[in-house]
Amino acid sequence: MFLDNNKYSKEKSRERCMNYWNPSRTQYWYDEGIGIMIGRREGYYFWDLDGKKYMNLHLNGGTFNLGHRNKEVLERLYEASREFDIGNHHFGSVTRGYLAEKLVKLSTKGMQYAIFSSCGGEAVDVAIKTVRYATKRRKIVSLEKCYHGHTGLALNTGDPFFKDPFLCGEGDEDFVQVPMNDMNAMEAVLKKEDVAGVIIETVPATYGFKIPESGYLKGVKKLCEKYGTLYIADETQTGMMRSGTLWAISLEGVDPDVIVCGKGLSGGIYPMSATIMTKEAGKWVEEIGRLHTSTFGGSELGCAVAGKVLDITTRESTAANVSMLTKYMKEHFDKLKMKYPNFFTDYTQRGLIIGLSFHVKDGGRKMMRALAEHGVWAINARFDEYVLQFIPGLLCTKEYCDELFEKLEKSMVDVLEREEMRK
Ligand SMILES: Cc1ncc(COP(=O)(O)O)c(C=O)c1O
């Protein structure tokens, strides 16, 4: 097997990745002291090839919502592989039709079509093509410090940090960013009536899972309706029950025109994402549907897997577990806040979408490193130096939380001690 053969030792793998895969990325994590080469994985744990065990509190942004190598999802893959493969992207198919109907029926009011892709970025690209075709306008508005993927159109909606090195978007007036919670700034752009779509991640991950002010997203949707713009809810991370309901946007009382869904839909097993749209937004699929194709998007095996993922995700027991975990985590964070008021200053939480704020310079990154030492993998927020993204799985147990809380507090104490020594 792959993982118990010396050929695949950590050092050998590192060497190969440095020479043939992505040297600067590989080195970056070694420099951070988190040079993981991922080996065995199971449930909400994984092991470095050197044997160190980690609790997974990033889950690839929710990709492993149901845990690593979820047995039911794997079973569905094995079963489906007896009959299906990728399938033929020109034709409809049993699994594609089945998943599209299931997703549409589980989505917000007015949804009619689901178009499949292989990743979140590609699904965002489809969303942008969708709103442009429907409105015959080019401009797309996104929020500052947002992230919607690294593919072509998606990258253009994002921060210069990711765009500029690749010479994307410079001088491109089709992509405009406005600050979150600033309704006037949003209206100033929309009122020119040349904006095709507004794309917003319901609780923006890269911005530290900041929760939009009450009524902000609803207000943006109203402005969209007033000025003929379509609203795209990017639920790549926030969808799939992470908020305690299937789509976080439902908690805002907004029925978007388009929903983007990815990551967790794959079950962490088979790449799968979807752009779900209303009939009005989805004019292109009625009129020129053959002009967008993705060879692997809507793979039949992927659709079969995603169908099972949706079944598990929408079970009453799953929602109940998320609700239990939400309360349990909140209670614990409140206690920690009381105990370390000048350090653990705040947290944001929408169900299991959580950002923890640590008030020292680069607090998020320092906590990421300390947690890794204690065997917990969680990543800092790119655009808020104080925040650590905290992404527990939907099916975690109380015992898992208890183990986690202990490691979290130990890591906090470590960071505080190091800060004291630095003074
Ligand atoms: C909100 C959001 N949108 C889109 C994407 C892009 O997804 P992918 O990496 O699957 O292309 C991500 C990935 O992290 C994301 O968090």
PDBQT file of the ligand as one rigid body, heavy atoms in Angstrom, charges set to zero:
ROOT
HETATM    1  C1  LIG A 501     -15.852  31.182  -0.482  1.00  0.00    +0.000 C 
HETATM    2  C2  LIG A 501     -15.050  30.408  -1.470  1.00  0.00    +0.000 A 
HETATM    3  N1  LIG A 501     -15.384  30.450  -2.758  1.00  0.00    +0.000 NA
HETATM    4  C3  LIG A 501     -14.704  29.753  -3.689  1.00  0.00    +0.000 A 
HETATM    5  C4  LIG A 501     -13.623  28.985  -3.342  1.00  0.00    +0.000 A 
HETATM    6  C5  LIG A 501     -12.855  28.233  -4.381  1.00  0.00    +0.000 C 
HETATM    7  O1  LIG A 501     -13.014  26.872  -4.243  1.00  0.00    +0.000 OA
HETATM    8  P1  LIG A 501     -12.003  25.867  -4.936  1.00  0.00    +0.000 P 
HETATM    9  O2  LIG A 501     -10.709  25.935  -4.221  1.00  0.00    +0.000 OA
HETATM   10  O3  LIG A 501     -12.671  24.531  -4.804  1.00  0.00    +0.000 OA
HETATM   11  O4  LIG A 501     -11.867  26.301  -6.350  1.00  0.00    +0.000 OA
HETATM   12  C6  LIG A 501     -13.245  28.887  -2.003  1.00  0.00    +0.000 A 
HETATM   13  C7  LIG A 501     -12.091  28.079  -1.600  1.00  0.00    +0.000 C 
HETATM   14  O5  LIG A 501     -11.543  28.163  -0.533  1.00  0.00    +0.000 OA
HETATM   15  C8  LIG A 501     -13.974  29.635  -1.038  1.00  0.00    +0.000 A 
HETATM   16  O6  LIG A 501     -13.648  29.581   0.256  1.00  0.00    +0.000 OA
ENDROOT
TORSDOF 0
